[in-house]
Amino acid sequence: MSLAAAIGIGVIAAILASMLRRYHSEYASVLAIAAGAIIMLGILSGITPAAERLRSLLESVGLGSEYVGILLKSLGICFLAQFAADACRDAGESALASRVELVGKTAVVVLSLPLFEEIGSVALSLLGRGSG
C-alpha cells in the first residue's frame, strides 16, 4: 500500500468516524478499528520484502537467523500492541490501553531473553579470559 493510499484511508475514516460519533459512537469505533486494520495489513504487505532484505543482510554479517527472527517478532509485537492500545484509546479506555502496552513490552522482554543470555555468557567469557 502506498503512503498516499494509507493517508487517504486514514483521513476519510477519521472524517466518517467523527460524523458517526455524534449519533452512533459504537459504529465510529468499529470504523476506526477497521480502517486501522486495513492500513496495517497494507503496510505489512509492503514491509515483507524489506524484512527479507534485512534478514539476508544480517545473516551476511554473521548474525544467526534466530536473532533476526527475534528482531522481526519483536517489531511485530510492538506494531500489534500499539495498534491495539490505540484502538482502546479510541474507544475511551485509556487504562486498558496502558495494560495492552504493558503486555506488549513484557512480551518483547520475554522474547529477548535468549539475547540477554547470550550477552551474559559473552560478558562472562570475556571476564574469564581477562583475569586468566
FIDREN-990738 format. One line per 2 residues: number of its first residue (from 0); their letters; for each residue x, y, z of N, C-alpha, C, O. Coordinates in pm, 1 decimal. Layout:
<pts>
NUM	A	X/Y/Z/X/Y/Z/X/Y/Z/X/Y/Z | ...
</pts>
This chain:
<pts>
0	MS	85.5/-116.9/0.0/0.0/0.0/0.0/90.0/123.2/0.0/188.4/130.0/73.7 | 55.5/217.3/-81.6/134.9/338.8/-90.6/103.8/430.6/27.8/2.8/415.2/96.6
2	LA	192.1/524.3/48.5/173.7/621.5/156.2/48.1/704.1/132.3/-27.8/731.4/225.4 | 26.4/743.5/7.7/-91.6/823.9/-24.8/-220.9/747.1/3.9/-317.4/804.8/54.1
4	AA	-223.0/617.6/-27.8/-342.2/536.9/-1.6/-367.5/524.5/148.3/-481.7/535.3/192.9 | -262.4/501.9/225.9/-277.7/490.6/370.6/-327.6/621.3/430.7/-414.5/621.2/517.9
6	IG	-272.6/731.9/384.2/-316.3/862.2/433.9/-461.9/888.2/394.0/-541.1/937.6/474.2 | -495.9/854.7/270.1/-633.2/873.8/224.0/-733.0/793.2/304.4/-837.1/844.9/345.1
8	IG	-701.7/666.4/327.4/-790.8/581.6/407.1/-803.6/637.6/548.5/-913.3/641.8/604.2 | -692.2/680.2/606.2/-694.8/733.5/742.1/-776.8/860.5/754.3/-855.1/875.7/848.0
10	VI	-759.0/952.0/659.4/-831.6/1078.6/666.4/-981.8/1057.4/642.9/-1065.1/1112.9/714.5 | -1014.7/977.5/542.8/-1156.4/950.9/514.7/-1223.3/880.7/632.8/-1335.3/914.6/670.8
12	AA	-1153.3/782.1/690.5/-1209.3/710.4/805.3/-1225.3/804.4/925.0/-1322.8/793.6/999.3 | -1130.5/896.1/944.3/-1140.1/989.5/1056.2/-1260.0/1083.2/1038.4/-1331.7/1112.1/1134.2
14	IL	-1280.9/1129.6/916.8/-1395.3/1217.9/891.1/-1526.3/1143.3/912.7/-1617.7/1194.2/977.6 | -1534.9/1022.6/857.9/-1657.3/943.7/875.0/-1681.4/908.8/1021.7/-1794.7/913.3/1069.6
16	AS	-1573.7/873.9/1092.6/-1587.6/838.0/1234.2/-1632.9/957.2/1316.9/-1714.2/943.1/1408.3 | -1580.2/1074.1/1284.5/-1623.8/1191.7/1361.3/-1770.0/1224.5/1333.4/-1840.9/1270.7/1422.8
18	ML	-1816.1/1201.3/1210.7/-1957.9/1223.8/1179.5/-2044.9/1118.1/1247.8/-2152.2/1149.7/1299.4 | -1999.0/993.4/1248.1/-2075.9/885.8/1311.3/-2079.4/898.4/1463.4/-2177.1/859.3/1527.3
20	RR	-1973.3/952.8/1520.4/-1961.9/959.4/1666.0/-2076.4/1039.2/1728.4/-2113.0/1015.3/1843.4 | -2132.0/1132.2/1654.4/-2242.1/1213.8/1707.3/-2366.7/1130.5/1734.2/-2440.2/1156.7/1829.4
22	YH	-2390.4/1029.9/1649.9/-2515.5/953.9/1659.0/-2495.2/809.9/1706.3/-2575.7/756.9/1782.8 | -2387.5/747.7/1660.4/-2360.5/607.5/1694.5/-2211.1/592.2/1724.1/-2132.2/558.3/1635.8
24	SE	-2174.1/617.4/1848.4/-2032.0/614.1/1883.7/-1971.6/474.6/1869.1/-1852.6/460.5/1841.1 | -2054.3/371.7/1888.1/-2001.3/234.8/1874.3/-1962.9/204.9/1729.8/-1864.8/134.9/1704.9
26	YA	-2039.5/257.3/1634.8/-2004.9/237.8/1493.9/-1879.9/316.0/1456.3/-1801.5/271.7/1372.3 | -1861.3/430.3/1517.4/-1741.9/510.2/1490.6/-1617.1/435.7/1536.1/-1514.8/437.8/1467.6
28	SV	-1625.1/370.5/1650.4/-1510.3/293.1/1699.8/-1481.2/175.0/1608.6/-1365.3/145.8/1579.2 | -1585.8/107.1/1563.9/-1567.4/-6.4/1472.5/-1505.9/39.9/1340.8/-1417.4/-26.0/1286.4
30	LA	-1552.9/152.8/1290.2/-1498.1/207.2/1166.3/-1350.9/241.6/1182.4/-1270.7/211.8/1093.9 | -1314.1/303.7/1293.8/-1174.4/341.1/1316.9/-1085.8/217.2/1327.5/-975.0/215.6/1273.9
32	IA	-1133.4/114.1/1395.8/-1055.4/-9.0/1409.1/-1041.3/-77.9/1273.9/-933.3/-126.1/1239.8 | -1149.3/-83.0/1197.2/-1143.9/-147.1/1065.3/-1048.7/-72.8/971.4/-970.1/-135.4/900.2
34	AG	-1055.7/59.7/971.1/-965.2/137.3/886.3/-820.0/116.8/929.9/-730.6/103.7/846.3 | -797.8/114.3/1059.7/-662.5/89.3/1110.3/-611.6/-48.1/1070.6/-494.4/-63.6/1036.4
36	AI	-699.0/-147.9/1075.0/-658.9/-283.3/1034.8/-626.2/-289.0/886.2/-530.3/-355.0/846.2 | -704.4/-220.9/804.8/-677.0/-219.3/660.4/-542.9/-152.5/633.5/-463.1/-201.9/553.8
38	IM	-518.4/-40.5/699.8/-390.5/28.2/681.1/-275.7/-59.7/729.8/-171.8/-67.8/664.2 | -293.6/-125.2/844.1/-188.0/-210.9/899.1/-158.2/-327.8/805.9/-41.6/-360.9/784.0
40	LG	-260.7/-390.0/751.2/-238.3/-500.6/657.9/-166.9/-452.7/531.6/-80.0/-522.1/478.8 | -203.6/-335.1/484.1/-135.6/-279.6/367.5/9.7/-250.0/394.5/95.1/-273.4/309.0
42	IL	38.6/-198.9/512.2/177.1/-170.1/548.8/256.1/-298.9/564.8/370.6/-307.8/520.5 | 195.3/-398.9/628.1/265.5/-526.3/648.6/299.4/-594.0/517.2/404.6/-656.7/505.2
44	SG	211.5/-582.2/418.0/243.3/-642.1/288.2/360.5/-570.8/223.0/435.4/-632.7/147.5 | 378.1/-442.4/250.3/492.4/-369.1/196.2/619.2/-391.6/275.8/729.1/-375.6/222.9
46	IT	605.5/-428.9/403.0/722.4/-449.7/488.4/787.3/-584.9/463.0/906.5/-601.5/488.9 | 711.6/-681.5/413.0/764.2/-815.8/394.8/891.5/-819.3/310.8/987.5/-883.8/352.9
48	PA	898.4/-754.1/194.7/1025.3/-755.2/119.8/1139.1/-687.5/196.3/1253.7/-731.9/188.7 | 1108.8/-581.4/269.2/1212.5/-514.0/347.3/1262.3/-603.9/460.0/1381.5/-604.6/491.0
50	AE	1171.6/-679.6/521.3/1211.6/-771.4/628.1/1300.3/-882.1/573.6/1397.5/-920.7/638.6 | 1268.9/-933.2/456.6/1353.7/-1036.9/395.8/1491.0/-981.0/360.6/1592.4/-1049.0/376.9
52	RL	1494.0/-858.5/312.8/1622.0/-793.6/281.3/1703.5/-773.9/407.8/1824.4/-797.2/407.8 | 1639.1/-731.4/515.1/1706.9/-714.7/643.0/1759.2/-847.6/694.3/1870.5/-855.1/746.4
54	RS	1678.9/-952.7/679.8/1722.0/-1085.8/722.8/1847.7/-1130.1/647.3/1942.6/-1179.0/708.6 | 1848.9/-1113.3/515.4/1965.8/-1153.9/437.7/2087.3/-1068.0/470.7/2200.0/-1117.6/473.4
56	LL	2064.6/-939.6/495.7/2175.7/-850.6/530.7/2237.3/-889.9/664.2/2359.6/-897.6/675.8 | 2154.5/-914.7/764.8/2206.6/-951.9/896.0/2271.6/-1089.7/894.8/2369.4/-1112.5/966.1
58	ES	2218.9/-1180.9/815.3/2281.1/-1312.4/805.4/2415.2/-1304.4/732.6/2506.5/-1380.8/764.0 | 2428.8/-1213.9/636.5/2556.9/-1198.4/567.2/2662.2/-1138.1/658.6/2781.6/-1159.8/638.2
60	VG	2619.6/-1062.5/759.1/2713.2/-1005.6/855.7/2759.3/-1112.1/954.0/2863.9/-1097.2/1017.2 | 2682.6/-1218.8/967.2/2721.3/-1327.2/1056.0/2628.5/-1346.8/1174.0/2653.5/-1432.6/1258.6
62	LG	2523.0/-1269.5/1181.2/2426.0/-1292.0/1287.6/2337.5/-1409.9/1249.1/2297.5/-1423.4/1133.4 | 2307.8/-1494.1/1345.6/2225.6/-1610.5/1319.6/2081.9/-1574.2/1288.3/2034.3/-1466.4/1323.8
64	SE	2014.8/-1664.0/1222.4/1876.1/-1637.6/1184.3/1784.7/-1628.7/1306.4/1679.6/-1564.9/1299.9 | 1823.4/-1692.1/1418.2/1739.4/-1682.6/1537.6/1736.4/-1540.0/1591.8/1634.6/-1497.0/1646.1
66	YV	1846.6/-1466.1/1577.7/1849.4/-1327.6/1623.7/1766.0/-1237.6/1532.8/1698.7/-1145.6/1579.2 | 1771.5/-1265.3/1405.3/1690.0/-1189.8/1310.7/1542.2/-1217.6/1337.4/1459.3/-1126.8/1332.6
68	GI	1510.5/-1342.9/1365.5/1372.6/-1378.8/1398.2/1323.2/-1306.5/1522.3/1209.7/-1258.9/1526.3 | 1408.7/-1298.4/1623.7/1371.6/-1227.0/1746.5/1346.5/-1079.7/1716.4/1251.0/-1020.9/1767.3
70	LL	1431.8/-1020.6/1634.2/1415.6/-879.9/1597.8/1283.2/-856.2/1525.3/1209.5/-763.5/1558.9 | 1253.4/-939.5/1426.6/1130.8/-921.0/1349.1/1005.7/-950.7/1431.2/904.6/-881.8/1417.4
72	KS	1011.8/-1053.3/1517.0/897.7/-1082.3/1604.0/874.2/-969.1/1703.0/759.7/-933.1/1730.2 | 980.5/-913.6/1756.2/967.5/-800.9/1848.7/904.6/-680.7/1780.1/820.3/-612.0/1837.8
74	LG	946.0/-656.2/1657.7/887.5/-546.1/1582.0/738.1/-569.4/1558.5/657.9/-476.7/1569.4 | 701.5/-693.0/1526.5/561.1/-727.2/1507.3/479.6/-710.2/1635.0/367.2/-660.3/1631.4
76	IC	536.4/-751.6/1747.2/468.0/-734.7/1875.6/446.5/-587.1/1904.9/339.8/-547.5/1951.9 | 547.4/-506.0/1877.2/534.5/-361.4/1901.0/423.5/-301.4/1815.7/343.1/-222.5/1865.3
78	FL	418.3/-338.3/1687.6/313.7/-287.0/1599.1/175.4/-327.7/1647.6/84.9/-244.7/1656.0 | 159.2/-456.6/1679.7/27.5/-505.2/1722.4/-16.1/-444.3/1855.6/-132.1/-406.7/1872.3
80	AQ	76.9/-434.8/1949.9/41.8/-377.5/2079.5/4.5/-230.1/2064.9/-90.4/-183.6/2128.0 | 78.5/-156.9/1982.3/46.0/-16.4/1961.7/-89.9/0.2/1893.9/-168.6/87.2/1931.2
82	FA	-116.2/-83.4/1794.7/-245.0/-79.0/1725.7/-359.2/-108.9/1822.5/-460.6/-39.1/1822.0 | -343.6/-211.4/1904.7/-448.1/-247.1/1999.9/-466.0/-137.6/2105.3/-578.8/-106.5/2143.6
84	AD	-356.1/-79.3/2152.0/-365.8/27.5/2251.8/-434.4/150.6/2192.5/-515.9/214.5/2259.1 | -402.0/183.5/2068.8/-468.2/296.7/2004.5/-616.9/271.7/1986.5/-697.7/363.3/2001.9
86	AC	-653.7/147.8/1953.8/-795.5/113.6/1940.2/-866.7/128.0/2074.8/-980.1/175.3/2080.9 | -799.4/86.9/2182.2/-858.5/103.0/2315.1/-875.6/250.5/2350.3/-977.9/289.9/2406.4
88	RD	-775.7/331.6/2317.3/-786.9/475.6/2344.1/-900.6/537.7/2263.6/-973.8/622.7/2314.3 | -915.4/495.1/2137.5/-1025.0/546.2/2054.6/-1160.3/512.3/2115.0/-1256.3/587.9/2100.0
90	AG	-1167.9/398.7/2183.1/-1293.1/357.4/2246.6/-1311.1/421.5/2384.3/-1409.9/395.5/2453.0 | -1214.3/505.8/2424.4/-1224.8/574.2/2552.8/-1173.4/494.3/2670.4/-1202.5/528.3/2785.1
92	ES	-1098.1/389.4/2645.0/-1046.7/303.0/2751.3/-895.6/320.9/2764.5/-818.3/235.0/2722.0 | -854.4/432.3/2823.3/-711.0/461.1/2833.1/-640.7/368.4/2932.7/-524.3/333.6/2912.3
94	AL	-708.9/328.4/3039.1/-647.6/236.2/3134.3/-622.0/100.8/3069.0/-517.2/39.8/3089.9 | -717.4/54.9/2990.7/-699.8/-71.1/2918.8/-587.4/-59.0/2815.4/-511.7/-153.8/2794.7
96	AS	-576.8/56.0/2751.6/-469.7/78.8/2654.2/-332.7/68.5/2721.5/-238.9/12.9/2664.3 | -321.9/121.7/2841.5/-195.0/113.1/2914.6/-159.8/-31.4/2946.9/-42.8/-69.3/2941.7
98	RV	-259.8/-112.5/2980.1/-234.9/-253.6/3010.5/-192.0/-329.8/2885.4/-105.3/-416.9/2891.7 | -252.7/-296.8/2772.9/-214.4/-361.6/2647.2/-69.9/-326.9/2612.4/5.6/-413.7/2568.7
100	EL	-31.0/-201.2/2631.4/107.6/-161.9/2606.3/202.7/-235.2/2699.3/310.8/-276.8/2657.4 | 163.2/-251.6/2826.4/245.8/-323.8/2922.0/264.0/-469.1/2880.3/373.9/-523.6/2890.3
102	VG	157.1/-531.6/2833.8/165.8/-669.6/2786.7/260.7/-679.3/2667.1/339.3/-773.7/2658.2 | 254.2/-582.8/2575.3/343.7/-582.3/2460.2/489.3/-568.6/2501.6/576.3/-637.6/2448.5
104	KT	515.8/-479.8/2596.1/653.3/-460.9/2644.4/704.1/-586.9/2713.5/819.0/-627.0/2695.1 | 617.9/-648.1/2792.5/656.1/-772.0/2861.3/684.3/-883.2/2761.1/779.3/-959.7/2778.3
106	AV	602.6/-892.6/2657.0/623.5/-995.5/2555.1/755.9/-975.7/2483.1/823.2/-1073.5/2450.3 | 794.5/-851.4/2457.8/923.2/-824.8/2392.9/1038.2/-865.9/2484.5/1136.4/-924.0/2438.2
108	VV	1026.9/-836.4/2613.8/1132.4/-874.6/2707.8/1144.9/-1026.8/2714.3/1255.8/-1080.0/2711.5 | 1032.8/-1096.5/2723.0/1035.3/-1242.6/2729.8/1094.7/-1301.1/2601.0/1172.7/-1396.2/2605.3
110	LS	1057.5/-1244.1/2488.7/1109.9/-1289.6/2360.5/1259.7/-1265.2/2349.8/1329.9/-1340.4/2282.2 | 1309.5/-1160.6/2415.8/1450.4/-1123.2/2406.6/1539.2/-1195.1/2507.2/1660.6/-1174.6/2506.2
112	LP	1483.2/-1278.2/2593.5/1563.7/-1347.2/2695.4/1682.1/-1425.6/2636.6/1790.1/-1423.0/2695.6 | 1666.5/-1494.6/2524.1/1784.7/-1561.5/2467.9/1898.1/-1464.8/2433.2/2015.4/-1500.1/2445.4
114	LF	1863.9/-1344.1/2390.4/1967.2/-1244.4/2362.0/2038.3/-1202.1/2489.7/2160.5/-1187.0/2490.6 | 1962.1/-1182.7/2598.3/2022.4/-1145.5/2725.5/2114.5/-1256.6/2775.6/2221.7/-1229.2/2829.6
116	EE	2072.3/-1382.0/2757.7/2156.7/-1495.2/2798.5/2286.0/-1497.4/2717.8/2393.2/-1522.3/2773.0 | 2276.5/-1471.8/2588.9/2395.0/-1470.8/2503.0/2489.9/-1358.2/2542.3/2611.1/-1378.4/2548.8
118	IG	2435.6/-1240.8/2568.4/2518.6/-1127.0/2610.1/2586.1/-1157.6/2743.3/2704.0/-1127.6/2761.7 | 2511.9/-1217.0/2836.0/2568.9/-1254.1/2965.2/2680.7/-1355.4/2951.6/2783.9/-1342.0/3017.3
120	SV	2662.7/-1456.6/2867.6/2767.9/-1557.5/2851.7/2890.9/-1499.1/2782.8/3003.7/-1536.0/2815.6 | 2869.9/-1408.5/2688.0/2984.9/-1342.8/2624.1/3059.3/-1256.5/2725.0/3182.3/-1257.3/2728.9
122	AL	2985.1/-1182.0/2806.9/3049.4/-1098.1/2908.4/3127.2/-1182.6/3009.0/3238.5/-1147.2/3047.7 | 3068.5/-1293.9/3050.9/3139.3/-1381.5/3146.6/3262.6/-1443.8/3083.9/3365.3/-1456.9/3150.5
124	SL	3254.8/-1482.2/2957.9/3372.3/-1539.8/2892.9/3482.2/-1434.9/2876.2/3600.6/-1466.2/2889.3 | 3443.5/-1311.1/2847.5/3544.5/-1204.1/2836.5/3608.6/-1175.8/2971.4/3729.7/-1154.9/2978.7
126	LG	3529.9/-1174.8/3078.4/3583.9/-1154.9/3211.5/3674.7/-1270.5/3252.4/3777.3/-1249.9/3317.1 | 3636.2/-1392.0/3214.3/3718.4/-1508.3/3246.1/3851.4/-1505.3/3173.9/3953.6/-1541.2/3232.3
128	RG	3853.0/-1463.9/3049.3/3975.9/-1454.4/2971.0/4063.3/-1339.1/3020.2/4185.9/-1349.5/3020.6 | 3999.8/-1229.2/3061.8/4074.7/-1112.3/3105.7/4147.6/-1136.1/3237.4/4255.2/-1080.2/3258.8
130	SG	4090.9/-1218.4/3326.6/4154.5/-1241.9/3456.3/4252.9/-1356.6/3452.6/4331.7/-1373.8/3545.5 | 4249.3/-1435.0/3346.9/4334.0/-1554.6/3341.5/4449.3/-1535.6/3260.1/4530.4/-1627.1/3245.5
</pts>
